[in-house]
Amino acid sequence: MFRLGEISPSKLSYHLKELKEGGFIQECREGKRIFYMMKPDRFQAFMEHIRLY
């Protein structure tokens, strides 16, 4: 399991929501658990965009 250190659950929830709304991650629900997966193509496009500046 990956630990995020001292980040509060509310702050983590906020950042996951922002990443999801931006299309950078997707969620997969299995029962009560929620798994988040990165969308590599979206991150790739973002990195290419910021390299232009």
Secondary structure, 3 states (H helix, E strand, C coil): CCCCCCCCHHHHHHHHHHHHHCCCEEEEEECCEEEEEECHHHHHHHHHHHHCC
